[in-house]
Amino acid sequence: MSLVRPIVEYGAACWDPYRECQISALDCVQNKVAKFAHHSGDSDWESLVQCRKTECMCVLYKAYR
């Protein structure tokens, strides 16, 4: 969990997919990682869409600060 989740978040923020098939592919990877990390389908992780929005806001804030 400590290795895969940050890599997936970083890749999603850098790549910033906008097509539905790309977003669903990343969500599929996140779901597989969550199942592996938690040994079930339940996880309290926020979606990668929300992570990308947060990361974009952080980058904009840092750029204009």
mmJSON file of the N, C-alpha and C atoms, coordinates in Angstrom:
{"data_MODEL":{"atom_site":{
"group_PDB":["ATOM","ATOM","ATOM","ATOM","ATOM","ATOM","ATOM","ATOM","ATOM","ATOM","ATOM","ATOM","ATOM","ATOM","ATOM","ATOM","ATOM","ATOM","ATOM","ATOM","ATOM","ATOM","ATOM","ATOM","ATOM","ATOM","ATOM","ATOM","ATOM","ATOM","ATOM","ATOM","ATOM","ATOM","ATOM","ATOM","ATOM","ATOM","ATOM","ATOM","ATOM","ATOM","ATOM","ATOM","ATOM","ATOM","ATOM","ATOM","ATOM","ATOM","ATOM","ATOM","ATOM","ATOM","ATOM","ATOM","ATOM","ATOM","ATOM","ATOM","ATOM","ATOM","ATOM","ATOM","ATOM","ATOM","ATOM","ATOM","ATOM","ATOM","ATOM","ATOM","ATOM","ATOM","ATOM","ATOM","ATOM","ATOM","ATOM","ATOM","ATOM","ATOM","ATOM","ATOM","ATOM","ATOM","ATOM","ATOM","ATOM","ATOM","ATOM","ATOM","ATOM","ATOM","ATOM","ATOM","ATOM","ATOM","ATOM","ATOM","ATOM","ATOM","ATOM","ATOM","ATOM","ATOM","ATOM","ATOM","ATOM","ATOM","ATOM","ATOM","ATOM","ATOM","ATOM","ATOM","ATOM","ATOM","ATOM","ATOM","ATOM","ATOM","ATOM","ATOM","ATOM","ATOM","ATOM","ATOM","ATOM","ATOM","ATOM","ATOM","ATOM","ATOM","ATOM","ATOM","ATOM","ATOM","ATOM","ATOM","ATOM","ATOM","ATOM","ATOM","ATOM","ATOM","ATOM","ATOM","ATOM","ATOM","ATOM","ATOM","ATOM","ATOM","ATOM","ATOM","ATOM","ATOM","ATOM","ATOM","ATOM","ATOM","ATOM","ATOM","ATOM","ATOM","ATOM","ATOM","ATOM","ATOM","ATOM","ATOM","ATOM","ATOM","ATOM","ATOM","ATOM","ATOM","ATOM","ATOM","ATOM","ATOM","ATOM","ATOM","ATOM","ATOM","ATOM","ATOM","ATOM","ATOM","ATOM","ATOM","ATOM","ATOM","ATOM"],
"id":[1,2,3,4,5,6,7,8,9,10,11,12,13,14,15,16,17,18,19,20,21,22,23,24,25,26,27,28,29,30,31,32,33,34,35,36,37,38,39,40,41,42,43,44,45,46,47,48,49,50,51,52,53,54,55,56,57,58,59,60,61,62,63,64,65,66,67,68,69,70,71,72,73,74,75,76,77,78,79,80,81,82,83,84,85,86,87,88,89,90,91,92,93,94,95,96,97,98,99,100,101,102,103,104,105,106,107,108,109,110,111,112,113,114,115,116,117,118,119,120,121,122,123,124,125,126,127,128,129,130,131,132,133,134,135,136,137,138,139,140,141,142,143,144,145,146,147,148,149,150,151,152,153,154,155,156,157,158,159,160,161,162,163,164,165,166,167,168,169,170,171,172,173,174,175,176,177,178,179,180,181,182,183,184,185,186,187,188,189,190,191,192,193,194,195],
"type_symbol":["N","C","C","N","C","C","N","C","C","N","C","C","N","C","C","N","C","C","N","C","C","N","C","C","N","C","C","N","C","C","N","C","C","N","C","C","N","C","C","N","C","C","N","C","C","N","C","C","N","C","C","N","C","C","N","C","C","N","C","C","N","C","C","N","C","C","N","C","C","N","C","C","N","C","C","N","C","C","N","C","C","N","C","C","N","C","C","N","C","C","N","C","C","N","C","C","N","C","C","N","C","C","N","C","C","N","C","C","N","C","C","N","C","C","N","C","C","N","C","C","N","C","C","N","C","C","N","C","C","N","C","C","N","C","C","N","C","C","N","C","C","N","C","C","N","C","C","N","C","C","N","C","C","N","C","C","N","C","C","N","C","C","N","C","C","N","C","C","N","C","C","N","C","C","N","C","C","N","C","C","N","C","C","N","C","C","N","C","C","N","C","C","N","C","C"],
"label_atom_id":["N","CA","C","N","CA","C","N","CA","C","N","CA","C","N","CA","C","N","CA","C","N","CA","C","N","CA","C","N","CA","C","N","CA","C","N","CA","C","N","CA","C","N","CA","C","N","CA","C","N","CA","C","N","CA","C","N","CA","C","N","CA","C","N","CA","C","N","CA","C","N","CA","C","N","CA","C","N","CA","C","N","CA","C","N","CA","C","N","CA","C","N","CA","C","N","CA","C","N","CA","C","N","CA","C","N","CA","C","N","CA","C","N","CA","C","N","CA","C","N","CA","C","N","CA","C","N","CA","C","N","CA","C","N","CA","C","N","CA","C","N","CA","C","N","CA","C","N","CA","C","N","CA","C","N","CA","C","N","CA","C","N","CA","C","N","CA","C","N","CA","C","N","CA","C","N","CA","C","N","CA","C","N","CA","C","N","CA","C","N","CA","C","N","CA","C","N","CA","C","N","CA","C","N","CA","C","N","CA","C","N","CA","C","N","CA","C","N","CA","C","N","CA","C","N","CA","C"],
"label_alt_id":[null,null,null,null,null,null,null,null,null,null,null,null,null,null,null,null,null,null,null,null,null,null,null,null,null,null,null,null,null,null,null,null,null,null,null,null,null,null,null,null,null,null,null,null,null,null,null,null,null,null,null,null,null,null,null,null,null,null,null,null,null,null,null,null,null,null,null,null,null,null,null,null,null,null,null,null,null,null,null,null,null,null,null,null,null,null,null,null,null,null,null,null,null,null,null,null,null,null,null,null,null,null,null,null,null,null,null,null,null,null,null,null,null,null,null,null,null,null,null,null,null,null,null,null,null,null,null,null,null,null,null,null,null,null,null,null,null,null,null,null,null,null,null,null,null,null,null,null,null,null,null,null,null,null,null,null,null,null,null,null,null,null,null,null,null,null,null,null,null,null,null,null,null,null,null,null,null,null,null,null,null,null,null,null,null,null,null,null,null,null,null,null,null,null,null],
"label_comp_id":["MET","MET","MET","SER","SER","SER","LEU","LEU","LEU","VAL","VAL","VAL","ARG","ARG","ARG","PRO","PRO","PRO","ILE","ILE","ILE","VAL","VAL","VAL","GLU","GLU","GLU","TYR","TYR","TYR","GLY","GLY","GLY","ALA","ALA","ALA","ALA","ALA","ALA","CYS","CYS","CYS","TRP","TRP","TRP","ASP","ASP","ASP","PRO","PRO","PRO","TYR","TYR","TYR","ARG","ARG","ARG","GLU","GLU","GLU","CYS","CYS","CYS","GLN","GLN","GLN","ILE","ILE","ILE","SER","SER","SER","ALA","ALA","ALA","LEU","LEU","LEU","ASP","ASP","ASP","CYS","CYS","CYS","VAL","VAL","VAL","GLN","GLN","GLN","ASN","ASN","ASN","LYS","LYS","LYS","VAL","VAL","VAL","ALA","ALA","ALA","LYS","LYS","LYS","PHE","PHE","PHE","ALA","ALA","ALA","HIS","HIS","HIS","HIS","HIS","HIS","SER","SER","SER","GLY","GLY","GLY","ASP","ASP","ASP","SER","SER","SER","ASP","ASP","ASP","TRP","TRP","TRP","GLU","GLU","GLU","SER","SER","SER","LEU","LEU","LEU","VAL","VAL","VAL","GLN","GLN","GLN","CYS","CYS","CYS","ARG","ARG","ARG","LYS","LYS","LYS","THR","THR","THR","GLU","GLU","GLU","CYS","CYS","CYS","MET","MET","MET","CYS","CYS","CYS","VAL","VAL","VAL","LEU","LEU","LEU","TYR","TYR","TYR","LYS","LYS","LYS","ALA","ALA","ALA","TYR","TYR","TYR","ARG","ARG","ARG"],
"label_asym_id":["A","A","A","A","A","A","A","A","A","A","A","A","A","A","A","A","A","A","A","A","A","A","A","A","A","A","A","A","A","A","A","A","A","A","A","A","A","A","A","A","A","A","A","A","A","A","A","A","A","A","A","A","A","A","A","A","A","A","A","A","A","A","A","A","A","A","A","A","A","A","A","A","A","A","A","A","A","A","A","A","A","A","A","A","A","A","A","A","A","A","A","A","A","A","A","A","A","A","A","A","A","A","A","A","A","A","A","A","A","A","A","A","A","A","A","A","A","A","A","A","A","A","A","A","A","A","A","A","A","A","A","A","A","A","A","A","A","A","A","A","A","A","A","A","A","A","A","A","A","A","A","A","A","A","A","A","A","A","A","A","A","A","A","A","A","A","A","A","A","A","A","A","A","A","A","A","A","A","A","A","A","A","A","A","A","A","A","A","A","A","A","A","A","A","A"],
"label_entity_id":["1","1","1","1","1","1","1","1","1","1","1","1","1","1","1","1","1","1","1","1","1","1","1","1","1","1","1","1","1","1","1","1","1","1","1","1","1","1","1","1","1","1","1","1","1","1","1","1","1","1","1","1","1","1","1","1","1","1","1","1","1","1","1","1","1","1","1","1","1","1","1","1","1","1","1","1","1","1","1","1","1","1","1","1","1","1","1","1","1","1","1","1","1","1","1","1","1","1","1","1","1","1","1","1","1","1","1","1","1","1","1","1","1","1","1","1","1","1","1","1","1","1","1","1","1","1","1","1","1","1","1","1","1","1","1","1","1","1","1","1","1","1","1","1","1","1","1","1","1","1","1","1","1","1","1","1","1","1","1","1","1","1","1","1","1","1","1","1","1","1","1","1","1","1","1","1","1","1","1","1","1","1","1","1","1","1","1","1","1","1","1","1","1","1","1"],
"label_seq_id":[1,1,1,2,2,2,3,3,3,4,4,4,5,5,5,6,6,6,7,7,7,8,8,8,9,9,9,10,10,10,11,11,11,12,12,12,13,13,13,14,14,14,15,15,15,16,16,16,17,17,17,18,18,18,19,19,19,20,20,20,21,21,21,22,22,22,23,23,23,24,24,24,25,25,25,26,26,26,27,27,27,28,28,28,29,29,29,30,30,30,31,31,31,32,32,32,33,33,33,34,34,34,35,35,35,36,36,36,37,37,37,38,38,38,39,39,39,40,40,40,41,41,41,42,42,42,43,43,43,44,44,44,45,45,45,46,46,46,47,47,47,48,48,48,49,49,49,50,50,50,51,51,51,52,52,52,53,53,53,54,54,54,55,55,55,56,56,56,57,57,57,58,58,58,59,59,59,60,60,60,61,61,61,62,62,62,63,63,63,64,64,64,65,65,65],
"pdbx_PDB_ins_code":[null,null,null,null,null,null,null,null,null,null,null,null,null,null,null,null,null,null,null,null,null,null,null,null,null,null,null,null,null,null,null,null,null,null,null,null,null,null,null,null,null,null,null,null,null,null,null,null,null,null,null,null,null,null,null,null,null,null,null,null,null,null,null,null,null,null,null,null,null,null,null,null,null,null,null,null,null,null,null,null,null,null,null,null,null,null,null,null,null,null,null,null,null,null,null,null,null,null,null,null,null,null,null,null,null,null,null,null,null,null,null,null,null,null,null,null,null,null,null,null,null,null,null,null,null,null,null,null,null,null,null,null,null,null,null,null,null,null,null,null,null,null,null,null,null,null,null,null,null,null,null,null,null,null,null,null,null,null,null,null,null,null,null,null,null,null,null,null,null,null,null,null,null,null,null,null,null,null,null,null,null,null,null,null,null,null,null,null,null,null,null,null,null,null,null],
"Cartn_x":[0.831,0.0,0.875,1.947,2.778,3.57,3.718,4.463,3.564,2.456,1.624,0.745,0.125,-0.821,-0.178,0.985,1.593,1.974,2.387,2.746,1.512,0.405,-0.837,-1.329,-1.273,-1.7,-0.814,0.501,1.427,1.185,1.018,0.761,-0.544,-1.569,-2.868,-2.791,-2.035,-1.923,-1.079,-0.028,0.833,0.147,-0.484,-1.104,-2.415,-3.197,-4.48,-5.398,-5.819,-6.68,-8.053,-8.611,-9.936,-10.935,-10.476,-11.391,-11.908,-13.156,-13.806,-13.119,-12.653,-11.993,-10.661,-9.947,-8.691,-8.934,-9.956,-10.303,-10.752,-11.552,-12.012,-10.864,-9.874,-8.71,-7.91,-7.729,-7.032,-7.828,-9.139,-9.98,-9.928,-9.806,-9.681,-8.386,-7.303,-6.026,-6.149,-6.781,-6.946,-7.776,-8.818,-9.648,-8.876,-8.03,-7.221,-6.224,-5.626,-4.684,-5.399,-6.599,-7.356,-7.743,-8.124,-8.459,-7.238,-6.084,-4.86,-4.439,-4.534,-4.069,-4.996,-6.283,-7.248,-7.849,-7.485,-8.003,-9.519,-10.088,-11.529,-11.76,-12.982,-13.316,-13.541,-13.547,-13.826,-12.536,-12.568,-11.437,-11.968,-11.263,-11.674,-10.851,-10.211,-9.419,-10.342,-9.913,-10.686,-10.395,-11.309,-11.14,-9.99,-9.461,-8.359,-8.807,-10.071,-10.596,-10.471,-10.847,-10.743,-9.285,-8.423,-6.989,-6.416,-6.81,-6.316,-6.789,-8.04,-8.555,-7.802,-7.567,-6.829,-5.404,-4.758,-3.383,-3.286,-4.242,-4.24,-4.4,-5.253,-5.424,-4.149,-3.456,-2.188,-1.135,-1.069,-0.093,-0.402,-1.659,-2.031,-1.704,-1.948,-1.651,-0.157,0.64,2.102,2.641,2.038,2.523,2.253,1.136,0.77,1.042,1.744,2.037,3.252],
"Cartn_y":[-1.185,0.0,1.248,1.221,2.41,2.674,1.697,1.904,2.161,1.458,1.526,2.759,3.088,4.213,5.542,5.923,7.186,7.185,6.042,5.965,6.162,5.532,5.682,7.124,7.735,9.134,10.065,9.862,10.708,10.56,9.325,9.095,9.716,9.634,10.214,11.737,12.337,13.799,14.305,13.598,14.022,13.793,12.665,12.302,13.059,13.203,13.898,13.461,12.203,11.717,12.378,12.565,13.173,12.264,11.235,10.296,9.303,8.93,8.039,6.677,6.159,4.853,4.911,6.036,6.177,6.291,7.052,7.214,5.885,5.128,3.842,2.837,2.927,2.039,2.338,3.622,3.982,3.579,3.745,3.333,1.82,1.077,-0.373,-0.751,-0.063,-0.31,0.04,1.166,1.57,0.541,0.022,-0.977,-2.262,-2.668,-3.866,-3.66,-2.483,-2.18,-2.15,-1.579,-1.514,-2.908,-3.773,-5.144,-5.866,-5.645,-6.282,-5.735,-4.42,-3.792,-4.069,-4.097,-4.249,-5.648,-6.532,-7.899,-7.92,-6.857,-6.795,-5.667,-5.488,-4.436,-3.088,-3.047,-1.803,-1.025,0.253,1.122,2.533,3.299,4.673,5.666,5.182,6.058,6.925,8.155,9.001,8.586,8.893,8.475,9.245,8.678,9.333,10.628,10.713,11.958,13.083,12.788,13.79,14.111,13.108,13.351,14.273,14.059,14.907,16.339,16.528,17.885,18.594,17.883,18.458,18.795,17.891,18.111,19.29,19.424,20.563,21.883,21.892,23.109,23.458,22.461,22.695,23.265,22.71,23.181,24.623,24.94,26.307,27.282,26.857,27.707,27.965,26.932,27.084,27.923,27.827,28.578,30.063,30.439,31.855,32.442,31.745,32.238,33.079],
"Cartn_z":[0.0,0.0,0.0,0.745,0.86,-0.407,-1.272,-2.507,-3.708,-3.793,-4.991,-5.011,-3.921,-3.886,-4.297,-3.764,-4.197,-5.678,-6.2,-7.616,-8.485,-8.109,-8.872,-8.79,-7.616,-7.475,-8.29,-8.246,-8.997,-10.496,-10.944,-12.367,-12.822,-12.002,-12.355,-12.403,-11.489,-11.463,-12.633,-12.974,-14.094,-15.431,-15.567,-16.831,-17.016,-15.975,-15.947,-17.091,-17.087,-18.169,-18.136,-19.299,-19.377,-20.072,-20.744,-21.393,-20.363,-20.539,-19.587,-19.531,-20.666,-20.655,-19.9,-19.985,-19.261,-17.76,-17.392,-15.983,-15.386,-16.132,-15.607,-15.5,-16.392,-16.291,-15.021,-14.708,-13.474,-12.237,-12.29,-11.164,-10.965,-12.055,-11.963,-11.247,-11.575,-10.892,-9.414,-9.113,-7.717,-6.949,-7.553,-6.884,-6.617,-7.567,-7.362,-6.224,-6.165,-5.09,-3.743,-3.711,-2.464,-1.987,-2.914,-2.532,-1.982,-2.594,-2.134,-0.769,-0.602,0.64,1.816,1.571,2.662,2.743,1.822,1.775,1.65,1.094,0.825,-0.172,-0.598,-1.547,-0.896,0.439,1.15,1.39,1.058,1.385,1.591,2.382,2.641,1.825,0.781,-0.082,-0.915,-1.154,-2.052,-3.488,-4.379,-5.767,-6.416,-7.472,-8.169,-8.844,-9.194,-9.763,-8.738,-7.506,-6.442,-6.144,-6.166,-5.939,-7.008,-8.26,-9.353,-9.196,-8.815,-8.614,-7.498,-6.413,-5.29,-5.701,-6.415,-6.854,-7.823,-8.726,-9.655,-8.912,-7.903,-7.11,-6.362,-5.849,-5.138,-6.083,-7.29,-8.272,-8.674,-8.889,-9.24,-8.108,-6.887,-5.73,-5.637,-5.814,-5.727,-6.863,-8.045,-9.2,-9.078,-8.47,-8.382,-7.022,-6.187,-4.853,-4.819],
"occupancy":[1.0,1.0,1.0,1.0,1.0,1.0,1.0,1.0,1.0,1.0,1.0,1.0,1.0,1.0,1.0,1.0,1.0,1.0,1.0,1.0,1.0,1.0,1.0,1.0,1.0,1.0,1.0,1.0,1.0,1.0,1.0,1.0,1.0,1.0,1.0,1.0,1.0,1.0,1.0,1.0,1.0,1.0,1.0,1.0,1.0,1.0,1.0,1.0,1.0,1.0,1.0,1.0,1.0,1.0,1.0,1.0,1.0,1.0,1.0,1.0,1.0,1.0,1.0,1.0,1.0,1.0,1.0,1.0,1.0,1.0,1.0,1.0,1.0,1.0,1.0,1.0,1.0,1.0,1.0,1.0,1.0,1.0,1.0,1.0,1.0,1.0,1.0,1.0,1.0,1.0,1.0,1.0,1.0,1.0,1.0,1.0,1.0,1.0,1.0,1.0,1.0,1.0,1.0,1.0,1.0,1.0,1.0,1.0,1.0,1.0,1.0,1.0,1.0,1.0,1.0,1.0,1.0,1.0,1.0,1.0,1.0,1.0,1.0,1.0,1.0,1.0,1.0,1.0,1.0,1.0,1.0,1.0,1.0,1.0,1.0,1.0,1.0,1.0,1.0,1.0,1.0,1.0,1.0,1.0,1.0,1.0,1.0,1.0,1.0,1.0,1.0,1.0,1.0,1.0,1.0,1.0,1.0,1.0,1.0,1.0,1.0,1.0,1.0,1.0,1.0,1.0,1.0,1.0,1.0,1.0,1.0,1.0,1.0,1.0,1.0,1.0,1.0,1.0,1.0,1.0,1.0,1.0,1.0,1.0,1.0,1.0,1.0,1.0,1.0,1.0,1.0,1.0,1.0,1.0,1.0],
"B_iso_or_equiv":[0.0,0.0,0.0,0.0,0.0,0.0,0.0,0.0,0.0,0.0,0.0,0.0,0.0,0.0,0.0,0.0,0.0,0.0,0.0,0.0,0.0,0.0,0.0,0.0,0.0,0.0,0.0,0.0,0.0,0.0,0.0,0.0,0.0,0.0,0.0,0.0,0.0,0.0,0.0,0.0,0.0,0.0,0.0,0.0,0.0,0.0,0.0,0.0,0.0,0.0,0.0,0.0,0.0,0.0,0.0,0.0,0.0,0.0,0.0,0.0,0.0,0.0,0.0,0.0,0.0,0.0,0.0,0.0,0.0,0.0,0.0,0.0,0.0,0.0,0.0,0.0,0.0,0.0,0.0,0.0,0.0,0.0,0.0,0.0,0.0,0.0,0.0,0.0,0.0,0.0,0.0,0.0,0.0,0.0,0.0,0.0,0.0,0.0,0.0,0.0,0.0,0.0,0.0,0.0,0.0,0.0,0.0,0.0,0.0,0.0,0.0,0.0,0.0,0.0,0.0,0.0,0.0,0.0,0.0,0.0,0.0,0.0,0.0,0.0,0.0,0.0,0.0,0.0,0.0,0.0,0.0,0.0,0.0,0.0,0.0,0.0,0.0,0.0,0.0,0.0,0.0,0.0,0.0,0.0,0.0,0.0,0.0,0.0,0.0,0.0,0.0,0.0,0.0,0.0,0.0,0.0,0.0,0.0,0.0,0.0,0.0,0.0,0.0,0.0,0.0,0.0,0.0,0.0,0.0,0.0,0.0,0.0,0.0,0.0,0.0,0.0,0.0,0.0,0.0,0.0,0.0,0.0,0.0,0.0,0.0,0.0,0.0,0.0,0.0,0.0,0.0,0.0,0.0,0.0,0.0],
"pdbx_formal_charge":[null,null,null,null,null,null,null,null,null,null,null,null,null,null,null,null,null,null,null,null,null,null,null,null,null,null,null,null,null,null,null,null,null,null,null,null,null,null,null,null,null,null,null,null,null,null,null,null,null,null,null,null,null,null,null,null,null,null,null,null,null,null,null,null,null,null,null,null,null,null,null,null,null,null,null,null,null,null,null,null,null,null,null,null,null,null,null,null,null,null,null,null,null,null,null,null,null,null,null,null,null,null,null,null,null,null,null,null,null,null,null,null,null,null,null,null,null,null,null,null,null,null,null,null,null,null,null,null,null,null,null,null,null,null,null,null,null,null,null,null,null,null,null,null,null,null,null,null,null,null,null,null,null,null,null,null,null,null,null,null,null,null,null,null,null,null,null,null,null,null,null,null,null,null,null,null,null,null,null,null,null,null,null,null,null,null,null,null,null,null,null,null,null,null,null],
"auth_seq_id":[1,1,1,2,2,2,3,3,3,4,4,4,5,5,5,6,6,6,7,7,7,8,8,8,9,9,9,10,10,10,11,11,11,12,12,12,13,13,13,14,14,14,15,15,15,16,16,16,17,17,17,18,18,18,19,19,19,20,20,20,21,21,21,22,22,22,23,23,23,24,24,24,25,25,25,26,26,26,27,27,27,28,28,28,29,29,29,30,30,30,31,31,31,32,32,32,33,33,33,34,34,34,35,35,35,36,36,36,37,37,37,38,38,38,39,39,39,40,40,40,41,41,41,42,42,42,43,43,43,44,44,44,45,45,45,46,46,46,47,47,47,48,48,48,49,49,49,50,50,50,51,51,51,52,52,52,53,53,53,54,54,54,55,55,55,56,56,56,57,57,57,58,58,58,59,59,59,60,60,60,61,61,61,62,62,62,63,63,63,64,64,64,65,65,65],
"auth_comp_id":["MET","MET","MET","SER","SER","SER","LEU","LEU","LEU","VAL","VAL","VAL","ARG","ARG","ARG","PRO","PRO","PRO","ILE","ILE","ILE","VAL","VAL","VAL","GLU","GLU","GLU","TYR","TYR","TYR","GLY","GLY","GLY","ALA","ALA","ALA","ALA","ALA","ALA","CYS","CYS","CYS","TRP","TRP","TRP","ASP","ASP","ASP","PRO","PRO","PRO","TYR","TYR","TYR","ARG","ARG","ARG","GLU","GLU","GLU","CYS","CYS","CYS","GLN","GLN","GLN","ILE","ILE","ILE","SER","SER","SER","ALA","ALA","ALA","LEU","LEU","LEU","ASP","ASP","ASP","CYS","CYS","CYS","VAL","VAL","VAL","GLN","GLN","GLN","ASN","ASN","ASN","LYS","LYS","LYS","VAL","VAL","VAL","ALA","ALA","ALA","LYS","LYS","LYS","PHE","PHE","PHE","ALA","ALA","ALA","HIS","HIS","HIS","HIS","HIS","HIS","SER","SER","SER","GLY","GLY","GLY","ASP","ASP","ASP","SER","SER","SER","ASP","ASP","ASP","TRP","TRP","TRP","GLU","GLU","GLU","SER","SER","SER","LEU","LEU","LEU","VAL","VAL","VAL","GLN","GLN","GLN","CYS","CYS","CYS","ARG","ARG","ARG","LYS","LYS","LYS","THR","THR","THR","GLU","GLU","GLU","CYS","CYS","CYS","MET","MET","MET","CYS","CYS","CYS","VAL","VAL","VAL","LEU","LEU","LEU","TYR","TYR","TYR","LYS","LYS","LYS","ALA","ALA","ALA","TYR","TYR","TYR","ARG","ARG","ARG"],
"auth_asym_id":["A","A","A","A","A","A","A","A","A","A","A","A","A","A","A","A","A","A","A","A","A","A","A","A","A","A","A","A","A","A","A","A","A","A","A","A","A","A","A","A","A","A","A","A","A","A","A","A","A","A","A","A","A","A","A","A","A","A","A","A","A","A","A","A","A","A","A","A","A","A","A","A","A","A","A","A","A","A","A","A","A","A","A","A","A","A","A","A","A","A","A","A","A","A","A","A","A","A","A","A","A","A","A","A","A","A","A","A","A","A","A","A","A","A","A","A","A","A","A","A","A","A","A","A","A","A","A","A","A","A","A","A","A","A","A","A","A","A","A","A","A","A","A","A","A","A","A","A","A","A","A","A","A","A","A","A","A","A","A","A","A","A","A","A","A","A","A","A","A","A","A","A","A","A","A","A","A","A","A","A","A","A","A","A","A","A","A","A","A","A","A","A","A","A","A"],
"auth_atom_id":["N","CA","C","N","CA","C","N","CA","C","N","CA","C","N","CA","C","N","CA","C","N","CA","C","N","CA","C","N","CA","C","N","CA","C","N","CA","C","N","CA","C","N","CA","C","N","CA","C","N","CA","C","N","CA","C","N","CA","C","N","CA","C","N","CA","C","N","CA","C","N","CA","C","N","CA","C","N","CA","C","N","CA","C","N","CA","C","N","CA","C","N","CA","C","N","CA","C","N","CA","C","N","CA","C","N","CA","C","N","CA","C","N","CA","C","N","CA","C","N","CA","C","N","CA","C","N","CA","C","N","CA","C","N","CA","C","N","CA","C","N","CA","C","N","CA","C","N","CA","C","N","CA","C","N","CA","C","N","CA","C","N","CA","C","N","CA","C","N","CA","C","N","CA","C","N","CA","C","N","CA","C","N","CA","C","N","CA","C","N","CA","C","N","CA","C","N","CA","C","N","CA","C","N","CA","C","N","CA","C","N","CA","C","N","CA","C","N","CA","C","N","CA","C","N","CA","C"],
"pdbx_PDB_model_num":[1,1,1,1,1,1,1,1,1,1,1,1,1,1,1,1,1,1,1,1,1,1,1,1,1,1,1,1,1,1,1,1,1,1,1,1,1,1,1,1,1,1,1,1,1,1,1,1,1,1,1,1,1,1,1,1,1,1,1,1,1,1,1,1,1,1,1,1,1,1,1,1,1,1,1,1,1,1,1,1,1,1,1,1,1,1,1,1,1,1,1,1,1,1,1,1,1,1,1,1,1,1,1,1,1,1,1,1,1,1,1,1,1,1,1,1,1,1,1,1,1,1,1,1,1,1,1,1,1,1,1,1,1,1,1,1,1,1,1,1,1,1,1,1,1,1,1,1,1,1,1,1,1,1,1,1,1,1,1,1,1,1,1,1,1,1,1,1,1,1,1,1,1,1,1,1,1,1,1,1,1,1,1,1,1,1,1,1,1,1,1,1,1,1,1]
}}}
